[in-house]
Structures are given as C-alpha cells and as structure tokens.
C-alpha cells in the first residue's frame, strides 16, 4: 500500500514524476491546449488515501 500524494497545482510533468516515484499510474483528463500553462485542479483518489501500488490516480487539468 502507498499513500496518494497531493499533486493539485502541479504541472503534468511534475504530477507524473511525483506519482511515478510512488509507484502509481496516472490518467490525465481536462483541457489540452498546446502551449497553454495548465495545472492539476482535482485528483481521484484524493491526497492521503491509501491505495495499492500500481493504482491509477486520475488528475484533471485546467488553465489557472
């Protein structure tokens, strides 16, 4: 089991790095505008939740 980290406010690169460092997988939803500065606005499961290693964390992006 591993605790889901908080990636809200992070970029896609930062969120992916943080989650993969915890042996978690990432699924990205939300806007995809080339060149736009986007950050994570929500995640599921929420930070602090205990999940199995390899679980998927879904993150949603929007422009700040």
VENCOR-V26240 format. One line per field, one symbol per residue. ss: DSSP state (A for helix, B for strand, O for the rest). A space follows every 10 residues. Layout:
ss=???
This chain:
ss=OBBOOOOOOO OAAAAAAAAA AOOOBBBBBB OOOOOOOBBB BBBBOOOOOB BOOOOBBBBB BBBO
